[in-house]
């Protein structure tokens, strides 16, 4: 199991959704890691996500990063549209200044799917 413990967070914030950042699929260890503050909106491209029966967005630190004690976070503030998941980055004090992997898991009539959204640094 990739996530040892899930902490469900609902973040209520007044931050605008006007120009959300987009996180692209990057190979493990590749690409530049972008910084995100809690409350920041980001978009995750995910094919056919609008056909999903259930969607889970999970942020978890790398396998070697055990200093926070957090195994993973289930992001509950998200919305779905054609080919895209809009997520509000939760404010997680225990993961401040940590790089986390962002993944979207969903189920559809075609079976189980996952979108690797890459890595971000929580600031």
HELIX and SHEET records of a PDB file:
HELIX    1   1 UNK A   49  UNK A   51  5                                   3    
HELIX    2   2 UNK A   93  UNK A   95  5                                   3    
SHEET    1   A 6 UNK A   6  UNK A   9  0                                        
SHEET    2   A 6 UNK A  72  UNK A  75  1                                        
SHEET    3   A 6 UNK A  54  UNK A  61 -1                                        
SHEET    4   A 6 UNK A  98  UNK A 108 -1                                        
SHEET    5   A 6 UNK A 111  UNK A 122 -1                                        
SHEET    6   A 6 UNK A  34  UNK A  36  1                                        
SHEET    1   B 4 UNK A  21  UNK A  23  0                                        
SHEET    2   B 4 UNK A  41  UNK A  45  1                                        
SHEET    3   B 4 UNK A  84  UNK A  88 -1                                        
SHEET    4   B 4 UNK A  78  UNK A  81 -1                                        
END                                                                             
